[in-house]
């Protein structure tokens, strides 16, 4: 008789799955937030050392869900935790695009969620020294003009999906 193996902690991949993942190209899960103010402007941030602006967000930690990642990244990048709404956009960034634009040899799947701040949270926005150089509120067109093309497409899709109640899927900035 074979003894029953001890159960792995919840969320831990089986050794077989982990070994397969280690042998394949690296794919990163990330999340961002689409936060607008009462005037309809969107909150964007610029990372230190990067020329382009983005929606607040970043890479998921190991075993972290897209929603948990969005909450944590918003809190880390703007100093307040928004109320998270529904999923607006999923975008796949190929390794080829990530290499060309960001010098990274990995693909990304980015989940963008609607989010809101209360009136008392807005004046408390603070960006962490060393990670985020600045934050700004802009209308969608002005914000998109400060972004690289795939992030601008993600922003436009988030604005459109926020208005229509749908969810968009993009690959390298192109709706499919």
Secondary structure, 3 states (H helix, E strand, C coil): CCCCCCCCCCCCCCHHHHHHHHCCCCEEEEEEEEEECCCCCEEEEEECCCCCEECCEEECCCCCCHHHHHHHHHHHHHCCCCEEEEEEEEEEECHHHHHHHHCCCCEEEEEEEEEECCHHHHCCCCCCCCCEEEEEEECHHHHHHCCCHHHHHHHHHHHHHHHHCCCEEEECCEEC
